[in-house]
Amino acid sequence: MKGFVFGKFYPFHIGHQKMIEFALEKGSVTVLVCAEEKEKIDGNIRKEWIWETFKDNKNLKVKVFKYDENNFPNTSVSDWEVSKIWSEVFKEYFKEEDFLVTSEEYGEMLSMIMDIDHFMFDENRKNVQVSASKIRENIFENWNYLPLSVQKYFALKVVFLGTESTGKTVMTNNLSEYFKSNKVSEAGRDLISDSKEFDCNDLKKVYTEHANRIENVDHCESFLTLIDTDIHITKSYSEFIFGKKLSVPEEIIEKNKADLYLYSTKDAEYIQDGTRLEIGDRNKLDESHRNILKEDKIDFLKISGSWNDREKMAIDFIEKLILEKKNIFKTKAEKNL
């Protein structure tokens, strides 16, 4: 048997996932992502969420139908006239399918109009008590209802930058406890025991290991990941210590991209633990870091003052980011209400 499932998947959640799994028990399935052109997340991104979740299943295909709500009713209300309009779309996309799966009454209407079988899935939302509209109200409060592919898309990454002895590691540790977030420790401190004794090949090991740590974060644990330094600092060390630019693969650059960069200024109490640069070089390294960030067009926010002041500033910036991103589905007018 061949069947289809359709929906906005805005966003794709585990209720949708279970419905598709239910459909796959009956035969091969094509999922149609119905994406209204004004919606903030493109239909092809939603297609990738579904494909990634079912990438090992050869009986699943995913297609995208982009539409204008002026031409097609943008509603989930069960109505015969609405069902007739949408059935014309489905007849174009599904010429060989003999069943469909929905969780709504309109599924019966469509099956009668199209003369195919309809299988109802979890009509009363007993299996998964969530809806896409509820998730859109606050995506982070409903984090556990999102498949991993969707979590990766919406996950937030915050990087702590700065020269040596400016509190990056302490803040990463303390604030990951404060926010109950994931954290990525600095690879350089683990692989290079003394910042005065290493070679250029060591830097390649550092950026590879650090990127792997970012890639392997468990997003099921938290939507937020705090990261101690990143590729820009590694590139800066290469230029500062060895006087040459570090060639970095694009995939490493991509894995290091973050939503927020917090730069801890050099006017912090300098603590020499025997492995760090002397204070004069440490301050020159600060200039090198900033030059690299400017060259790579990385915008950052400064955190300064006492250790407590820096942590408070960082908390404020991170909370502002979370507030902004949790309302990603809302229009400007809705955010201002």
Buried (B, 14 or more C-beta within 10 A) or exposed (E): EBBBBBBBBBBBBBBBBBBBBBBBEBEBBBBBBBBBEEBEBBBEBBBBBBBBBBEEBEEBBBBBBEBEEEEBBBEBEBBEEBBEEBBEBBEEEBEEBBBBBBBBEBBBBBBEBBEBBBBBBBEEEEEBEBBBEBBBEEBBEBBEBBBBBBBBBBBBBBBBBBBBBBBBBBBBBBBBEBBEBBBBBBBBBEBBEEBEEBEEEBBBBBBBEBBEBBEEBEBEEBBBBBBBBBBBBBBBBBBBBEEEEBEBEEEBBEBBEBBBBBBBBBEBEBEEEEEBBEEEBBBBBBEBBBEBBEEEEBEBBEBBEEBEEBBEBBBEBBEEBBEEBBBEBBEEEEEEE
